[in-house]
Amino acid sequence: MAYSDKVIDHYSNPRNVGTLDKSKKSVGTGLVGAPECGDVMRLQIEVDENHMITDAKFKTFGCGSAIASSSLATEWLKGKSINDALEIDNMDIVEELALPPVKIHCSVLAEDAIKSAINDYRAKNGLPLFELEKSHH
Amino acid sequence: MIKTPIYLDNNATTQMDPRVLDAMLPYFTEKFGNAASRNHPYGWVAEEGVDYAREQVAKLIGANEKEIIFTSGATESDNLAIKGVYEMYKDKGNHIITLTTEHKAVLDACKHLEKLGANITYLDVESDGLVDLQKLEAAMTTETILVAIMYANNEIGVIQPVKQISAIAHKFGALFFTDAVQAVGKIPVNVIDDGIDLLALSGHKMYGPKGVGALYVRRKNPRVKVTSQMDGGGHERGMRSGTLNVPGIVGLGKACELCFDEMETEAVRLTALRNKLESSLSELEESYVNGNVNHRLPHTANISFKYVEGEGLMMAMKDMAVSSGSACTSASLEPSYVLKSLGLSDDLAHSSIRFGLGRFSTEEEVDFAIENTKKAVLHLRELSPLWEMFKEGIDLDSIEWAAH
Protein backbone atom coordinates (compact mmCIF):
# COMPACT_ATOMS: atom_id res chain seq x y z
CA MET A 1 0.00 0.00 0.00
CA ALA A 2 1.33 3.39 -0.89
CA TYR A 3 1.25 6.16 1.68
CA SER A 4 0.24 9.71 0.95
CA ASP A 5 2.97 12.35 0.92
CA LYS A 6 1.54 13.90 4.06
CA VAL A 7 1.68 10.60 5.96
CA ILE A 8 5.25 10.12 4.86
CA ASP A 9 6.12 13.70 5.87
CA HIS A 10 4.67 13.31 9.38
CA TYR A 11 6.18 9.87 9.74
CA SER A 12 9.66 10.91 8.65
CA ASN A 13 9.62 14.25 10.50
CA PRO A 14 7.19 13.72 13.33
CA ARG A 15 6.20 16.97 15.05
CA ASN A 16 6.14 17.31 18.82
CA VAL A 17 7.51 13.94 19.84
CA GLY A 18 8.10 13.77 23.54
CA THR A 19 6.85 13.69 27.06
CA LEU A 20 5.31 16.32 29.33
CA ASP A 21 5.39 16.01 33.08
CA LYS A 22 2.17 14.17 33.76
CA SER A 23 2.27 14.97 37.47
CA LYS A 24 1.69 18.65 36.70
CA LYS A 25 -1.85 19.90 37.16
CA SER A 26 -1.67 21.82 33.89
CA VAL A 27 -0.89 18.66 31.87
CA GLY A 28 -3.52 16.29 30.53
CA THR A 29 -2.51 12.84 29.33
CA GLY A 30 -4.45 10.50 27.06
CA LEU A 31 -3.25 6.92 26.58
CA VAL A 32 -5.39 4.96 24.14
CA GLY A 33 -5.20 1.74 22.14
CA ALA A 34 -3.63 -1.54 23.18
CA PRO A 35 -0.33 -3.26 22.41
CA GLU A 36 -2.09 -6.44 21.24
CA CYS A 37 -4.04 -4.42 18.70
CA GLY A 38 -0.84 -3.02 17.25
CA ASP A 39 -1.36 0.59 18.18
CA VAL A 40 -0.99 2.67 21.33
CA MET A 41 -1.05 6.47 21.35
CA ARG A 42 -0.04 8.72 24.17
CA LEU A 43 -1.01 12.34 23.66
CA GLN A 44 -0.33 15.08 26.19
CA ILE A 45 -1.42 18.69 26.37
CA GLU A 46 -0.25 21.56 28.52
CA VAL A 47 -2.99 24.06 29.26
CA ASP A 48 -2.72 27.62 30.62
CA GLU A 49 -5.05 29.39 33.06
CA ASN A 50 -7.26 30.55 30.16
CA HIS A 51 -7.80 26.91 29.12
CA MET A 52 -5.65 27.44 26.03
CA ILE A 53 -3.41 24.59 24.90
CA THR A 54 0.14 25.92 24.91
CA ASP A 55 1.98 22.70 24.17
CA ALA A 56 1.23 19.20 22.91
CA LYS A 57 3.41 16.11 22.72
CA PHE A 58 2.91 12.56 21.55
CA LYS A 59 4.45 9.14 21.41
CA THR A 60 2.89 6.39 19.32
CA PHE A 61 3.43 2.67 18.89
CA GLY A 62 1.85 1.79 15.59
CA CYS A 63 1.94 1.91 11.83
CA GLY A 64 2.91 4.97 9.80
CA SER A 65 -0.65 6.22 9.62
CA ALA A 66 -1.04 6.03 13.39
CA ILE A 67 2.17 7.97 13.90
CA ALA A 68 1.15 10.57 11.31
CA SER A 69 -2.36 10.93 12.81
CA SER A 70 -1.00 11.68 16.26
CA SER A 71 1.71 13.97 14.95
CA LEU A 72 -0.92 15.96 13.04
CA ALA A 73 -3.17 16.05 16.10
CA THR A 74 -0.45 17.72 18.19
CA GLU A 75 0.00 20.37 15.50
CA TRP A 76 -3.70 21.12 15.45
CA LEU A 77 -4.02 21.20 19.23
CA LYS A 78 -1.46 23.90 19.92
CA GLY A 79 -3.10 27.29 20.30
CA LYS A 80 -6.62 25.93 20.58
CA SER A 81 -8.82 26.22 23.66
CA ILE A 82 -9.73 22.91 25.23
CA ASN A 83 -13.30 23.42 24.07
CA ASP A 84 -12.29 24.08 20.47
CA ALA A 85 -9.98 21.07 20.59
CA LEU A 86 -12.99 18.87 21.21
CA GLU A 87 -14.25 19.84 17.79
CA ILE A 88 -11.43 17.99 16.03
CA ASP A 89 -13.10 15.11 14.24
CA ASN A 90 -11.38 11.97 13.08
CA MET A 91 -12.67 12.56 9.55
CA ASP A 92 -10.70 15.84 9.44
CA ILE A 93 -7.57 13.78 10.03
CA VAL A 94 -8.59 11.21 7.41
CA GLU A 95 -9.06 14.01 4.91
CA GLU A 96 -5.87 15.89 5.72
CA LEU A 97 -3.70 12.75 5.55
CA ALA A 98 -5.69 11.04 2.76
CA LEU A 99 -5.94 7.87 4.82
CA PRO A 100 -7.34 4.81 3.05
CA PRO A 101 -10.37 3.00 4.58
CA VAL A 102 -8.24 0.35 6.35
CA LYS A 103 -6.42 3.14 8.21
CA ILE A 104 -9.45 5.07 9.42
CA HIS A 105 -9.06 3.42 12.83
CA CYS A 106 -5.78 5.34 13.23
CA SER A 107 -7.64 8.65 12.99
CA VAL A 108 -10.30 7.42 15.40
CA LEU A 109 -7.59 6.55 17.86
CA ALA A 110 -6.10 10.04 17.52
CA GLU A 111 -9.50 11.61 18.22
CA ASP A 112 -9.90 9.34 21.26
CA ALA A 113 -6.45 10.38 22.46
CA ILE A 114 -7.33 14.09 22.20
CA LYS A 115 -10.55 13.63 24.13
CA SER A 116 -8.97 11.45 26.73
CA ALA A 117 -6.14 13.99 27.30
CA ILE A 118 -8.65 16.82 27.68
CA ASN A 119 -10.72 14.78 30.13
CA ASP A 120 -7.62 14.00 32.15
CA TYR A 121 -6.88 17.73 32.38
CA ARG A 122 -10.49 18.47 33.33
CA ALA A 123 -10.46 15.83 36.04
CA LYS A 124 -7.26 17.25 37.51
CA ASN A 125 -8.71 20.73 37.57
CA GLY A 126 -12.14 19.93 38.95
CA LEU A 127 -13.91 20.58 35.67
CA PRO A 128 -16.90 18.45 34.69
CA LEU A 129 -16.02 15.49 32.48
CA PHE A 130 -17.77 14.92 29.23
CA GLU A 131 -18.96 11.53 28.09
CA LEU A 132 -16.38 9.73 25.97
CA GLU A 133 -17.88 7.80 23.14
CA LYS A 134 -17.42 4.09 23.56
CA SER A 135 -14.85 2.49 21.34
CA HIS A 136 -16.01 2.67 17.76
CA HIS A 137 -13.54 0.30 16.24
CA MET B 1 26.99 0.76 -4.89
CA ILE B 2 23.97 -1.28 -3.96
CA LYS B 3 20.60 -0.93 -5.56
CA THR B 4 17.79 -0.02 -3.17
CA PRO B 5 15.35 -1.16 -2.04
CA ILE B 6 17.38 -4.28 -1.39
CA TYR B 7 15.35 -7.44 -1.75
CA LEU B 8 15.16 -9.51 1.43
CA ASP B 9 11.81 -11.20 0.90
CA ASN B 10 12.93 -14.40 -0.78
CA ASN B 11 10.40 -16.51 1.11
CA ALA B 12 7.69 -14.65 -0.77
CA THR B 13 9.23 -14.97 -4.18
CA THR B 14 12.67 -15.01 -5.78
CA GLN B 15 14.22 -13.23 -8.70
CA MET B 16 14.36 -15.57 -11.66
CA ASP B 17 17.88 -16.66 -12.50
CA PRO B 18 18.91 -15.33 -15.93
CA ARG B 19 20.05 -18.86 -16.84
CA VAL B 20 16.47 -20.02 -16.31
CA LEU B 21 15.17 -17.32 -18.61
CA ASP B 22 17.66 -18.35 -21.30
CA ALA B 23 16.43 -21.93 -21.10
CA MET B 24 12.81 -20.84 -21.39
CA LEU B 25 12.99 -18.32 -24.22
CA PRO B 26 13.04 -20.70 -27.22
CA TYR B 27 9.88 -22.38 -25.92
CA PHE B 28 7.90 -19.17 -26.31
CA THR B 29 8.78 -18.74 -29.97
CA GLU B 30 10.35 -21.34 -32.25
CA LYS B 31 9.64 -24.29 -29.94
CA PHE B 32 6.04 -23.28 -29.35
CA GLY B 33 4.43 -26.70 -29.91
CA ASN B 34 1.82 -28.38 -27.76
CA ALA B 35 3.53 -31.15 -25.82
CA ALA B 36 0.43 -33.29 -26.37
CA SER B 37 0.67 -33.08 -30.19
CA ARG B 38 1.98 -36.49 -31.09
CA ASN B 39 1.81 -36.16 -34.86
CA HIS B 40 4.49 -33.65 -35.77
CA PRO B 41 7.91 -32.38 -34.75
CA TYR B 42 6.52 -29.21 -33.10
CA GLY B 43 4.82 -31.40 -30.53
CA TRP B 44 7.78 -33.72 -30.17
CA VAL B 45 10.19 -30.87 -29.49
CA ALA B 46 7.90 -29.45 -26.80
CA GLU B 47 7.45 -32.89 -25.30
CA GLU B 48 11.21 -33.39 -25.20
CA GLY B 49 11.56 -30.14 -23.27
CA VAL B 50 8.90 -31.26 -20.79
CA ASP B 51 10.43 -34.73 -20.41
CA TYR B 52 13.85 -33.27 -19.70
CA ALA B 53 12.36 -30.88 -17.14
CA ARG B 54 10.56 -33.78 -15.49
CA GLU B 55 13.93 -35.51 -15.04
CA GLN B 56 15.51 -32.35 -13.63
CA VAL B 57 12.71 -31.89 -11.10
CA ALA B 58 12.72 -35.59 -10.13
CA LYS B 59 16.48 -35.59 -9.63
CA LEU B 60 16.37 -32.70 -7.17
CA ILE B 61 14.00 -34.56 -4.83
CA GLY B 62 15.24 -38.10 -5.43
CA ALA B 63 12.12 -39.18 -7.33
CA ASN B 64 11.42 -40.98 -10.58
CA GLU B 65 10.40 -38.68 -13.42
CA LYS B 66 7.14 -40.58 -13.84
CA GLU B 67 6.15 -39.40 -10.37
CA ILE B 68 6.15 -35.68 -11.25
CA ILE B 69 2.82 -33.99 -12.06
CA PHE B 70 3.18 -30.45 -13.37
CA THR B 71 0.74 -27.88 -12.02
CA SER B 72 0.23 -24.12 -12.03
CA GLY B 73 2.02 -23.74 -8.70
CA ALA B 74 2.07 -24.87 -5.11
CA THR B 75 -1.45 -23.74 -4.29
CA GLU B 76 -2.77 -26.05 -6.97
CA SER B 77 -0.41 -28.83 -5.86
CA ASP B 78 -1.60 -28.47 -2.26
CA ASN B 79 -5.23 -28.60 -3.34
CA LEU B 80 -4.71 -31.53 -5.67
CA ALA B 81 -2.85 -33.51 -3.02
CA ILE B 82 -5.29 -32.94 -0.16
CA LYS B 83 -8.60 -32.97 -2.01
CA GLY B 84 -7.36 -35.64 -4.43
CA VAL B 85 -6.27 -38.00 -1.66
CA TYR B 86 -9.48 -37.43 0.27
CA GLU B 87 -11.66 -38.21 -2.73
CA MET B 88 -9.60 -41.26 -3.64
CA TYR B 89 -9.33 -42.75 -0.16
CA LYS B 90 -12.37 -41.49 1.75
CA ASP B 91 -13.87 -44.98 1.86
CA LYS B 92 -10.86 -46.02 3.92
CA GLY B 93 -11.27 -43.21 6.44
CA ASN B 94 -12.13 -39.55 6.69
CA HIS B 95 -9.49 -38.24 9.07
CA ILE B 96 -6.69 -35.84 8.08
CA ILE B 97 -4.06 -34.35 10.38
CA THR B 98 -2.35 -31.05 9.65
CA LEU B 99 -0.72 -28.17 11.56
CA THR B 100 -2.06 -24.77 12.57
CA THR B 101 1.07 -23.22 11.02
CA GLU B 102 0.50 -24.59 7.51
CA HIS B 103 0.15 -22.36 4.48
CA LYS B 104 -3.37 -21.10 3.79
CA ALA B 105 -3.59 -23.29 0.68
CA VAL B 106 -3.33 -26.36 2.91
CA LEU B 107 -5.54 -25.04 5.71
CA ASP B 108 -8.26 -23.83 3.37
CA ALA B 109 -8.25 -27.05 1.36
CA CYS B 110 -8.75 -28.90 4.65
CA LYS B 111 -11.54 -26.53 5.65
CA HIS B 112 -13.22 -27.21 2.33
CA LEU B 113 -13.08 -30.95 3.01
CA GLU B 114 -14.57 -30.46 6.46
CA LYS B 115 -17.72 -29.22 4.76
CA LEU B 116 -17.78 -32.44 2.75
CA GLY B 117 -17.61 -34.60 5.87
CA ALA B 118 -13.88 -34.88 6.54
CA ASN B 119 -12.64 -34.86 10.10
CA ILE B 120 -9.59 -32.61 10.33
CA THR B 121 -7.20 -32.32 13.26
CA TYR B 122 -5.26 -29.04 13.33
CA LEU B 123 -2.30 -29.79 15.58
CA ASP B 124 -0.70 -26.95 17.49
CA VAL B 125 3.06 -26.63 17.28
CA GLU B 126 5.44 -26.14 20.18
CA SER B 127 6.80 -22.68 21.04
CA ASP B 128 9.76 -23.26 18.71
CA GLY B 129 7.43 -24.00 15.77
CA LEU B 130 8.11 -27.75 15.63
CA VAL B 131 5.46 -30.44 15.89
CA ASP B 132 5.56 -32.65 18.97
CA LEU B 133 5.83 -36.19 17.57
CA GLN B 134 4.09 -37.73 20.56
CA LYS B 135 1.14 -35.44 20.07
CA LEU B 136 1.07 -36.35 16.41
CA GLU B 137 1.09 -40.05 17.21
CA ALA B 138 -1.62 -39.56 19.82
CA ALA B 139 -3.80 -37.84 17.22
CA MET B 140 -3.53 -40.72 14.72
CA THR B 141 -6.54 -43.04 14.43
CA THR B 142 -7.50 -45.98 12.26
CA GLU B 143 -9.53 -43.48 10.26
CA THR B 144 -6.49 -41.31 9.44
CA ILE B 145 -5.81 -41.36 5.71
CA LEU B 146 -3.46 -38.41 5.39
CA VAL B 147 -0.91 -36.46 7.40
CA ALA B 148 -0.28 -33.07 5.75
CA ILE B 149 2.69 -31.33 7.35
CA MET B 150 4.93 -28.77 5.70
CA TYR B 151 8.65 -29.40 5.25
CA ALA B 152 9.73 -25.89 6.26
CA ASN B 153 7.64 -22.98 7.41
CA ASN B 154 7.34 -19.90 5.22
CA GLU B 155 7.33 -17.35 8.04
CA ILE B 156 9.91 -18.64 10.48
CA GLY B 157 11.79 -21.20 8.39
CA VAL B 158 11.70 -24.04 10.91
CA ILE B 159 12.18 -27.49 9.40
CA GLN B 160 9.84 -30.20 10.65
CA PRO B 161 11.19 -33.70 11.44
CA VAL B 162 9.68 -35.14 8.25
CA LYS B 163 11.40 -38.51 8.49
CA GLN B 164 9.86 -39.22 11.87
CA ILE B 165 6.52 -37.76 10.81
CA SER B 166 6.30 -40.03 7.78
CA ALA B 167 7.20 -43.05 9.92
CA ILE B 168 4.32 -42.28 12.26
CA ALA B 169 1.90 -41.75 9.37
CA HIS B 170 2.91 -45.04 7.76
CA LYS B 171 2.68 -46.94 11.03
CA PHE B 172 -1.03 -46.10 11.01
CA GLY B 173 -1.45 -46.81 7.31
CA ALA B 174 -1.84 -43.14 6.39
CA LEU B 175 -0.18 -41.27 3.56
CA PHE B 176 2.24 -38.41 4.17
CA PHE B 177 1.96 -35.21 2.13
CA THR B 178 4.38 -32.34 2.58
CA ASP B 179 4.21 -28.80 1.25
CA ALA B 180 7.92 -28.42 0.57
CA VAL B 181 7.77 -25.10 -1.25
CA GLN B 182 10.25 -23.39 1.07
CA ALA B 183 12.60 -26.34 1.39
CA VAL B 184 13.10 -27.77 -2.10
CA GLY B 185 16.17 -26.26 -3.70
CA LYS B 186 17.36 -24.79 -0.41
CA ILE B 187 18.14 -27.91 1.64
CA PRO B 188 18.45 -31.58 0.65
CA VAL B 189 14.99 -33.14 0.22
CA ASN B 190 14.74 -36.80 -0.73
CA VAL B 191 11.36 -38.44 -1.08
CA ILE B 192 12.78 -41.93 -0.49
CA ASP B 193 14.88 -41.12 2.59
CA ASP B 194 12.16 -38.87 4.00
CA GLY B 195 9.34 -41.33 3.35
CA ILE B 196 7.27 -38.78 1.45
CA ASP B 197 4.20 -39.96 -0.49
CA LEU B 198 3.18 -36.62 -1.96
CA LEU B 199 5.14 -33.37 -2.15
CA ALA B 200 4.30 -29.89 -3.43
CA LEU B 201 6.90 -27.55 -4.90
CA SER B 202 6.86 -24.24 -6.70
CA GLY B 203 9.01 -22.66 -9.41
CA HIS B 204 9.14 -19.05 -8.27
CA LYS B 205 10.41 -19.85 -4.78
CA MET B 206 13.61 -21.29 -6.25
CA TYR B 207 14.63 -18.77 -8.88
CA GLY B 208 12.29 -20.17 -11.50
CA PRO B 209 9.19 -18.67 -13.11
CA LYS B 210 5.84 -17.97 -11.49
CA GLY B 211 2.77 -19.93 -12.55
CA VAL B 212 4.41 -23.34 -12.52
CA GLY B 213 4.88 -25.95 -9.85
CA ALA B 214 4.74 -29.69 -9.38
CA LEU B 215 3.23 -32.39 -7.27
CA TYR B 216 5.25 -35.50 -6.59
CA VAL B 217 2.98 -38.54 -6.35
CA ARG B 218 4.66 -41.80 -5.27
CA ARG B 219 4.26 -44.69 -7.71
CA LYS B 220 5.75 -47.56 -5.69
CA ASN B 221 5.53 -48.74 -2.07
CA PRO B 222 2.78 -47.69 -1.99
CA ARG B 223 1.35 -46.66 -5.34
CA VAL B 224 -0.49 -43.43 -4.54
CA LYS B 225 -3.34 -42.04 -6.58
CA VAL B 226 -5.17 -38.76 -6.41
CA THR B 227 -8.51 -37.93 -7.94
CA SER B 228 -8.03 -35.18 -10.50
CA GLN B 229 -9.51 -31.81 -9.62
CA MET B 230 -9.59 -30.60 -13.20
CA ASP B 231 -11.41 -32.55 -15.90
CA GLY B 232 -10.20 -32.51 -19.47
CA GLY B 233 -7.73 -34.18 -21.79
CA GLY B 234 -6.25 -36.50 -19.20
CA HIS B 235 -2.78 -34.97 -19.17
CA GLU B 236 -0.24 -35.84 -16.47
CA ARG B 237 -1.32 -39.46 -16.06
CA GLY B 238 -4.92 -38.31 -15.76
CA MET B 239 -4.25 -36.44 -12.54
CA ARG B 240 -4.07 -32.93 -13.97
CA SER B 241 -5.68 -32.05 -17.26
CA GLY B 242 -4.76 -28.93 -19.16
CA THR B 243 -2.30 -28.06 -21.91
CA LEU B 244 1.16 -28.08 -20.40
CA ASN B 245 2.81 -24.72 -19.72
CA VAL B 246 5.89 -25.76 -21.68
CA PRO B 247 8.09 -22.65 -21.20
CA GLY B 248 7.23 -22.57 -17.49
CA ILE B 249 7.94 -26.26 -17.07
CA VAL B 250 11.27 -25.94 -18.89
CA GLY B 251 12.09 -23.04 -16.56
CA LEU B 252 11.12 -25.03 -13.49
CA GLY B 253 13.35 -27.86 -14.68
CA LYS B 254 16.31 -25.53 -15.21
CA ALA B 255 15.72 -23.92 -11.80
CA CYS B 256 15.81 -27.37 -10.18
CA GLU B 257 19.01 -28.26 -11.99
CA LEU B 258 20.72 -25.07 -10.80
CA CYS B 259 19.58 -25.69 -7.23
CA PHE B 260 20.83 -29.26 -7.39
CA ASP B 261 24.27 -28.07 -8.51
CA GLU B 262 24.60 -25.02 -6.27
CA MET B 263 22.46 -25.69 -3.21
CA GLU B 264 25.21 -27.06 -1.02
CA THR B 265 27.61 -24.13 -1.39
CA GLU B 266 24.72 -21.66 -1.38
CA ALA B 267 23.43 -23.01 1.91
CA VAL B 268 26.83 -22.46 3.55
CA ARG B 269 27.08 -18.91 2.20
CA LEU B 270 23.51 -17.99 3.15
CA THR B 271 23.79 -19.48 6.62
CA ALA B 272 26.83 -17.30 7.29
CA LEU B 273 25.05 -14.18 6.01
CA ARG B 274 21.86 -14.95 7.91
CA ASN B 275 23.77 -15.58 11.11
CA LYS B 276 25.62 -12.31 10.72
CA LEU B 277 22.35 -10.47 10.23
CA GLU B 278 20.70 -12.22 13.11
CA SER B 279 23.51 -11.86 15.63
CA SER B 280 23.99 -8.18 14.78
CA LEU B 281 20.30 -7.41 15.16
CA SER B 282 20.14 -9.44 18.36
CA GLU B 283 22.49 -6.87 19.85
CA LEU B 284 19.48 -4.57 19.98
CA GLU B 285 17.82 -4.68 23.37
CA GLU B 286 14.56 -6.62 23.56
CA SER B 287 14.87 -8.38 20.23
CA TYR B 288 13.79 -11.99 19.95
CA VAL B 289 14.43 -14.59 17.26
CA ASN B 290 11.26 -16.55 16.48
CA GLY B 291 11.32 -20.29 15.85
CA ASN B 292 13.77 -23.10 16.49
CA VAL B 293 17.25 -21.91 15.50
CA ASN B 294 18.78 -25.37 15.12
CA HIS B 295 16.26 -26.81 12.67
CA ARG B 296 15.88 -23.97 10.25
CA LEU B 297 16.30 -22.97 6.63
CA PRO B 298 19.67 -21.35 5.92
CA HIS B 299 18.28 -18.12 4.50
CA THR B 300 15.41 -17.16 6.80
CA ALA B 301 15.36 -15.09 9.99
CA ASN B 302 12.26 -13.91 11.82
CA ILE B 303 12.91 -11.38 14.56
CA SER B 304 10.57 -9.48 16.87
CA PHE B 305 11.67 -6.04 18.00
CA LYS B 306 9.63 -5.47 21.09
CA TYR B 307 7.84 -2.12 21.60
CA VAL B 308 7.88 -1.19 17.93
CA GLU B 309 5.13 -2.06 15.49
CA GLY B 310 6.06 -4.06 12.40
CA GLU B 311 4.42 -1.99 9.72
CA GLY B 312 5.66 1.26 11.19
CA LEU B 313 9.09 -0.32 11.29
CA MET B 314 8.93 -1.41 7.68
CA MET B 315 8.09 2.15 6.70
CA ALA B 316 11.32 3.29 8.33
CA MET B 317 13.14 0.50 6.50
CA LYS B 318 11.97 1.81 3.17
CA ASP B 319 15.22 0.94 1.46
CA MET B 320 14.60 -2.73 2.21
CA ALA B 321 11.92 -5.09 0.97
CA VAL B 322 11.02 -7.31 3.93
CA SER B 323 7.85 -8.76 5.36
CA SER B 324 6.12 -8.31 8.70
CA GLY B 325 3.81 -10.43 10.81
CA SER B 326 2.03 -7.24 11.77
CA ALA B 327 -1.71 -7.03 11.37
CA CYS B 328 -1.48 -3.78 9.51
CA THR B 329 0.05 -5.46 6.50
CA SER B 330 -3.20 -7.27 5.91
CA ALA B 331 -6.73 -5.94 6.00
CA SER B 332 -7.67 -8.50 8.65
CA LEU B 333 -6.08 -6.55 11.53
CA GLU B 334 -4.98 -9.89 12.95
CA PRO B 335 -1.28 -10.48 13.42
CA SER B 336 0.40 -13.53 11.90
CA TYR B 337 -1.42 -16.74 12.79
CA VAL B 338 1.86 -18.62 12.51
CA LEU B 339 3.55 -16.50 15.19
CA LYS B 340 0.46 -16.72 17.37
CA SER B 341 0.58 -20.52 17.04
CA LEU B 342 4.04 -20.36 18.58
CA GLY B 343 2.40 -18.77 21.59
CA LEU B 344 3.78 -15.30 20.86
CA SER B 345 1.75 -12.53 22.44
CA ASP B 346 -0.03 -10.29 19.97
CA ASP B 347 2.31 -7.38 20.63
CA LEU B 348 5.39 -9.48 19.82
CA ALA B 349 3.70 -10.84 16.71
CA HIS B 350 2.94 -7.26 15.66
CA SER B 351 6.61 -6.41 16.15
CA SER B 352 8.07 -9.09 13.90
CA ILE B 353 10.05 -8.78 10.70
CA ARG B 354 10.94 -11.64 8.36
CA PHE B 355 14.26 -11.41 6.53
CA GLY B 356 14.56 -13.80 3.59
CA LEU B 357 17.98 -13.94 1.94
CA GLY B 358 18.52 -15.44 -1.48
CA ARG B 359 20.89 -16.38 -4.26
CA PHE B 360 21.40 -12.75 -5.24
CA SER B 361 21.90 -11.39 -1.72
CA THR B 362 25.37 -10.01 -1.05
CA GLU B 363 27.31 -9.34 2.13
CA GLU B 364 27.21 -5.63 1.30
CA GLU B 365 23.42 -5.80 1.26
CA VAL B 366 23.33 -7.63 4.57
CA ASP B 367 25.58 -4.97 6.14
CA PHE B 368 23.26 -2.30 4.78
CA ALA B 369 20.24 -4.17 6.16
CA ILE B 370 21.81 -4.40 9.61
CA GLU B 371 22.54 -0.66 9.79
CA ASN B 372 19.20 0.30 8.30
CA THR B 373 17.20 -1.93 10.61
CA LYS B 374 19.04 -0.84 13.72
CA LYS B 375 18.49 2.81 12.85
CA ALA B 376 14.80 2.20 12.18
CA VAL B 377 14.24 0.31 15.42
CA LEU B 378 15.97 3.00 17.46
CA HIS B 379 14.02 5.76 15.68
CA LEU B 380 10.69 4.06 16.33
CA ARG B 381 11.54 3.33 19.93
CA GLU B 382 12.11 7.06 20.39
CA LEU B 383 8.52 7.46 19.25
CA SER B 384 7.13 4.55 21.23
CA PRO B 385 5.26 5.18 24.47
CA LEU B 386 5.64 1.48 25.28
CA TRP B 387 9.41 1.68 25.05
CA GLU B 388 9.40 4.68 27.40
CA MET B 389 7.21 2.81 29.87
CA PHE B 390 9.43 -0.25 29.64
CA LYS B 391 12.46 1.91 30.32
CA GLU B 392 10.72 3.42 33.34
CA GLY B 393 10.15 -0.06 34.66
CA ILE B 394 6.38 0.01 34.21
CA ASP B 395 4.86 -3.43 33.77
CA LEU B 396 2.80 -3.11 30.61
CA ASP B 397 0.62 -6.02 31.66
CA SER B 398 -0.45 -4.05 34.72
CA ILE B 399 -2.10 -1.40 32.54
CA GLU B 400 -5.73 -1.76 31.67
CA TRP B 401 -5.64 -1.22 27.92
CA ALA B 402 -8.75 -0.21 26.07
CA ALA B 403 -8.74 -3.05 23.54
CA HIS B 404 -10.51 -1.95 20.41
Contacts between the chains, C-beta under 8 A, distances in Angstrom:
chain1	res1	chain2	res2	distance
A	3	B	315	7.2
A	11	B	312	7.8
A	11	B	315	6.0
A	11	B	316	7.9
A	14	B	383	6.3
A	17	B	382	6.8
A	17	B	383	5.8
A	19	B	388	6.7
A	31	B	385	6.9
A	31	B	399	7.8
A	32	B	402	6.0
A	33	B	401	7.1
A	33	B	402	7.1
A	33	B	404	6.7
A	34	B	401	3.5
A	34	B	402	6.4
A	34	B	403	4.6
A	34	B	404	6.7
A	35	B	346	7.2
A	35	B	347	3.7
A	35	B	350	7.5
A	35	B	386	6.1
A	35	B	396	6.4
A	35	B	401	6.7
A	36	B	345	6.8
A	36	B	346	3.4
A	36	B	347	5.5
A	36	B	350	7.6
A	36	B	401	7.5
A	36	B	403	6.8
A	37	B	327	7.7
A	37	B	333	7.6
A	37	B	346	7.4
A	37	B	403	6.2
A	37	B	404	5.8
A	38	B	309	5.4
A	38	B	310	7.9
A	38	B	311	7.8
A	38	B	326	6.1
A	38	B	327	5.0
A	38	B	328	6.0
A	38	B	333	7.6
A	38	B	335	6.9
A	38	B	346	7.5
A	38	B	347	7.7
A	38	B	350	4.2
A	39	B	309	6.7
A	40	B	385	5.8
A	40	B	386	5.9
A	40	B	401	7.5
A	41	B	385	7.4
A	42	B	385	3.9
A	59	B	383	5.7
A	59	B	384	6.2
A	59	B	385	3.9
A	59	B	388	6.2
A	60	B	383	6.0
A	60	B	384	7.3
A	60	B	385	6.9
A	61	B	307	6.6
A	61	B	308	6.9
A	61	B	309	5.5
A	61	B	312	7.7
A	61	B	383	7.8
A	61	B	384	4.6
A	61	B	385	6.1
A	61	B	386	4.8
A	61	B	387	7.7
A	62	B	309	5.0
A	62	B	312	5.8
A	62	B	328	7.9
A	63	B	309	5.9
A	63	B	311	4.0
A	63	B	312	4.8
A	63	B	315	7.3
A	63	B	326	7.4
A	63	B	328	4.3
A	64	B	311	6.9
A	64	B	312	5.6
A	64	B	315	4.2
A	66	B	309	7.7
A	66	B	312	7.2
A	67	B	312	6.1
A	67	B	383	6.3
A	102	B	331	5.3
A	105	B	333	7.9
A	105	B	404	7.4
A	109	B	404	7.5
A	135	B	402	6.3
A	135	B	404	4.6
A	137	B	404	4.9
